[in-house]
Amino acid sequence: MNMGNGMMRMLLKAATAATLLLVLGAGVQAQAQTTLRIGLAEDPDILDPSTARTYVGRIVFAAFCDKLFDIDEKLNIVPQLALSHETSADGKEVTIKLRPGVKFQDGEPLDAEAAKFSLDRHMTMPTSFRKSELASVDHVEVVDPLTIKLVLKTPYSPLIAQLTDRAGMMVSPKAAKEAGDKFGLHPVCAGPYKFVERVQQDRIVFEKFADYWNKDNIFIDRIVYLPIVDATVRLANLKSGGLDLIERVLATDIKDVRADPKLVLSTAPELGYLGLTVNIANDKAKGPLSQSEKVRQALDLSIDREALNQVVFNGEFTPGNQWVSPTHPYYQKAFPVRGGDVAKAKALLKEAGVTLPVTVDYMIPKGSEYEAVAQVVQSMAAEAGFDIKIRVVEFATTFKQAQAGEFQVFQINWSGRIDPDGNSYVFMHSKAPQNDGGYSSPDADKLMEDARLIADPAQRKAIYEKLAKILLNDEPIIYLFHRKLLIAHTTKVEGYRQMPDGLVRVVGLKLK
């Protein structure tokens, strides 16, 4: 009996110890760091909001570089680092009130002086890609410690839309002054996560910023971005639990993702397009495409966009022929998407008097979908008399080559902007920073400038109709289709909402 009691006490002790261990274990687990691992389709370019130009970079910026304004699911502009904005009656002054108590990740305050510094940097830095986005701004004034005034040269209807993106990102003046042009190697902004380290082509690591203005909505400790170019490998890593979220699922993998009970697919129609930028002014070889719009029109007519959509994307995407999608309010219905017309393409090449086949250096970024599109275009164009030589280049390097004019056709995706100006001006206005093909038309320039002066959508649309007529004749960019944004995550990720700009917002996300 005694022995039984002793045994009983020992068992109880053991049970209590086990319970204690469980409780402690739970405590340890509760303190364990949560890490969100995001698979990217490419490695971004420089992480400096003034000089960056990649979509994948914008996905990463969303975690560490807040903007003056943001958008919601319906493309409404909402406050972020700014609380409000007011435009004067003549459209030439925009007053912006800043959110109080905001700090940069180095502890410096985000006040009116800092906001002015960031905007001035976007506008004056020699290598800045934000210049044309803010070209209408004459200067920025500090009104009081939390108010800035943007004084414009001319009214500029897309201004607040521009400030929902990189032009509205605020950088720490102290860090930017100290780092100079090396700022992108260790960026300091006012977003939810602060930069820890980057290993090119391998990983970019961030940790939670304790003094973030909206810290009550940040539930994950660390974020690691992993560039994995092969979409099949990205998806395999998501399925095996090596990643928590991936961007750009292949259209051909949609069924597979939907059938997996451990995965969730988030979709939205994209604001951008995939297009073929033609090198018109900077083509050192002076090939036929650069010399004649008839040759460019022939290339366009040789492509059957719906067939391309079916073959490469199982019909999931939207064929297009303009810088906005056929479902967009600014789409010009007077110029509908046409099917391929090989006979007409051949006739145009004959009229242009070029020697057949027309050889084309066709640069694309590495990636299975990019390559599949290029191969379909190559075989379709061959029927009309084009000999397309596909050249596959590492993603960030394609931009360097494009800027240097080392291409005849550059097949590249644009992720899109909420204002149609953001899909057109930066690529087709003479001397605009992303006009890689050097296209120049005084008439087109004037129309793009006029569209910026007017706020009324009907009047703007009428201007863009005239612009479409010129650009669809000159063909500086041949638009092919508009993607569906496809983001997949495991069921462990809670609170994810897909926005139409394709960015992955981490505020509010939880990991079960």
WOSULKA-V902373 format. One record per backbone hydrogen bond with DSSP energy under -0.5 kcal/mol. NH is the residue of the N-H (numbers start at 0). CO is the residue of the C=O. E is the energy in kcal/mol with one decimal. If there is no record, write none. Layout:
BEGIN
nh-><NH/NH>
co-><CO/CO>
e-><E/E>
END
This chain:
BEGIN
nh-><4/5/6/7/8/9/10/11/12/13/14/15/16/17/18/19/20/21/22/23/24/25/26/27/28/29/30/31/31/35/36/37/37/38/39/39/43/46/47/50/51/57/58/59/60/61/62/63/63/64/67/68/69/71/74/77/79/79/80/81/82/83/85/87/90/93/94/94/95/95/96/97/98/101/103/104/106/109/110/111/114/115/116/117/118/119/120/121/122/123/124/127/128/129/133/134/136/137/137/138/140/142/142/143/146/147/148/149/150/150/151/151/152/153/156/158/161/162/163/164/166/167/167/168/169/171/175/176/177/178/179/181/182/184/185/185/189/190/192/193/195/196/198/199/201/202/203/204/205/206/207/208/209/211/214/216/217/218/218/220/221/222/223/224/225/225/226/227/227/230/233/234/235/236/237/238/239/240/240/241/242/243/244/245/246/247/248/252/253/256/257/258/259/259/260/262/263/265/265/267/269/270/270/271/272/273/274/274/275/276/276/277/278/279/279/280/281/283/285/289/290/291/295/296/297/298/299/300/301/302/302/303/304/304/307/308/309/310/311/312/312/313/314/315/317/318/319/327/330/332/334/340/344/345/346/347/348/349/350/351/352/352/353/356/357/358/359/361/361/362/362/363/364/365/370/371/372/373/374/375/376/377/378/379/380/381/382/382/383/383/384/384/385/386/387/388/388/389/390/391/392/397/397/398/398/399/400/401/402/403/404/405/406/407/408/409/410/410/411/411/413/421/422/423/423/424/425/426/427/428/431/433/434/435/437/444/445/446/447/448/449/450/451/451/452/452/453/459/460/461/462/463/464/465/466/467/468/469/470/471/472/472/473/474/477/478/479/480/481/484/484/486/486/487/488/489/490/492/493/493/498/498/501/504/507/508/509/511/511>
co-><0/1/2/3/4/5/6/7/8/9/10/11/12/13/14/15/16/17/18/19/20/21/22/23/24/25/26/27/28/221/34/35/223/244/37/225/41/183/45/47/47/53/54/55/56/57/59/59/60/60/167/162/77/75/71/69/67/81/66/67/96/96/94/92/87/149/85/92/93/147/83/145/80/98/107/188/103/101/108/144/110/111/112/113/114/115/116/117/118/119/120/124/49/49/129/131/133/135/150/150/148/140/146/146/143/95/140/93/138/148/91/149/135/135/451/155/157/158/160/161/161/161/164/165/65/187/171/172/173/174/175/178/179/181/181/182/169/63/62/206/204/204/202/197/198/198/224/196/222/193/220/191/207/208/211/213/214/216/508/33/33/205/35/203/37/223/224/39/225/228/229/230/231/232/233/234/235/236/237/236/236/36/36/487/38/485/485/249/250/252/253/254/255/256/258/259/488/263/486/484/482/414/499/414/413/480/272/411/477/274/409/475/407/277/436/436/436/281/282/286/286/287/291/292/293/294/295/296/297/298/299/301/302/337/303/304/305/306/307/307/308/309/308/312/481/316/479/324/327/330/331/300/340/341/342/343/344/345/346/347/348/349/348/384/384/356/386/359/388/360/408/390/410/392/366/367/368/369/370/371/372/373/374/375/376/377/378/379/379/380/380/381/380/357/385/359/386/387/361/389/363/393/394/394/395/395/396/397/398/399/401/400/404/360/360/276/362/408/274/409/272/418/419/419/420/420/420/423/423/424/428/425/431/433/434/440/441/442/443/444/445/446/447/448/448/449/449/455/456/457/458/459/460/461/462/463/464/465/466/467/468/469/469/470/275/476/273/273/317/267/482/265/484/245/263/243/261/489/491/509/496/502/498/502/216/505/493/491/509>
e-><-2.3/-2.9/-2.8/-2.8/-3.0/-2.6/-2.8/-2.8/-3.0/-2.9/-3.0/-3.4/-2.9/-2.8/-2.8/-3.2/-2.8/-2.7/-3.0/-3.3/-3.7/-2.8/-2.4/-3.1/-2.9/-2.8/-1.6/-1.0/-0.6/-2.8/-0.6/-0.6/-2.8/-3.0/-0.6/-2.4/-0.5/-0.7/-1.1/-0.8/-1.9/-1.4/-1.6/-1.4/-2.8/-1.6/-1.9/-0.6/-1.4/-3.2/-1.2/-1.7/-3.0/-1.6/-2.1/-3.0/-1.8/-0.7/-2.4/-2.6/-3.1/-1.1/-2.0/-2.8/-2.0/-2.3/-2.9/-0.5/-0.5/-3.0/-1.8/-3.2/-3.0/-0.7/-3.4/-2.5/-2.3/-2.9/-1.1/-2.8/-2.3/-2.6/-2.3/-2.4/-2.3/-2.9/-2.4/-2.4/-1.8/-2.1/-2.3/-2.2/-3.1/-0.6/-1.6/-0.8/-2.1/-0.5/-2.5/-1.7/-3.1/-0.7/-2.4/-1.3/-2.1/-2.4/-2.7/-3.2/-2.7/-0.7/-3.1/-0.6/-3.6/-0.6/-3.1/-1.8/-2.2/-1.6/-1.3/-1.5/-0.6/-0.6/-2.1/-1.5/-1.4/-2.3/-2.8/-2.6/-2.1/-2.5/-2.2/-2.1/-1.4/-2.2/-0.5/-1.6/-0.6/-1.6/-1.9/-3.5/-2.8/-1.3/-3.0/-0.5/-2.5/-2.1/-1.9/-3.0/-2.5/-2.3/-2.8/-2.8/-0.7/-1.7/-1.7/-2.1/-1.9/-0.6/-0.7/-0.5/-2.3/-2.1/-2.7/-2.9/-3.1/-0.5/-0.5/-3.2/-0.6/-0.7/-2.3/-2.3/-2.2/-2.3/-1.7/-2.5/-2.1/-0.6/-0.7/-1.9/-1.6/-2.8/-1.6/-3.0/-2.1/-0.7/-1.9/-1.8/-1.3/-2.4/-2.6/-1.7/-0.6/-1.1/-0.7/-1.9/-2.9/-0.5/-3.6/-1.0/-2.1/-0.7/-0.7/-0.8/-1.7/-2.6/-0.5/-2.3/-2.3/-0.7/-2.8/-2.9/-2.7/-1.1/-1.2/-3.1/-0.6/-0.9/-1.6/-1.1/-1.1/-1.5/-1.4/-2.9/-2.0/-2.0/-2.2/-2.8/-1.4/-0.5/-1.4/-0.5/-0.9/-0.5/-2.2/-2.4/-2.3/-2.8/-2.6/-0.5/-1.7/-1.1/-2.2/-2.4/-2.5/-0.6/-2.1/-2.5/-2.1/-1.0/-1.8/-3.6/-2.3/-2.7/-2.1/-2.3/-2.0/-2.0/-2.5/-2.2/-0.7/-0.9/-1.5/-0.6/-2.8/-0.8/-2.3/-0.7/-2.6/-0.6/-3.1/-2.6/-0.6/-1.6/-2.5/-2.3/-2.5/-2.3/-2.2/-1.8/-2.6/-2.7/-2.1/-2.4/-3.0/-1.5/-0.8/-0.7/-0.6/-0.9/-1.0/-0.5/-2.0/-3.0/-0.7/-3.3/-0.5/-0.8/-3.1/-0.5/-2.7/-1.5/-0.9/-0.8/-0.6/-1.0/-2.5/-2.7/-2.6/-1.6/-1.4/-2.9/-1.5/-1.3/-2.1/-2.4/-2.5/-0.5/-2.3/-0.8/-3.1/-1.9/-1.5/-0.5/-1.2/-1.5/-0.6/-1.3/-1.9/-2.3/-2.5/-1.4/-1.9/-2.0/-1.6/-3.0/-2.3/-2.0/-2.5/-2.3/-2.8/-2.3/-0.7/-0.7/-0.7/-1.2/-0.7/-2.4/-2.7/-1.7/-1.6/-2.6/-1.6/-1.3/-1.8/-2.7/-1.8/-1.5/-2.8/-2.7/-0.6/-0.7/-2.8/-2.7/-2.4/-0.7/-2.8/-1.1/-2.6/-3.6/-0.5/-2.6/-0.5/-2.0/-2.3/-2.2/-1.9/-1.5/-0.5/-3.0/-0.6/-0.6/-2.0/-0.8/-3.1/-1.7/-2.3/-3.1/-0.5>
END
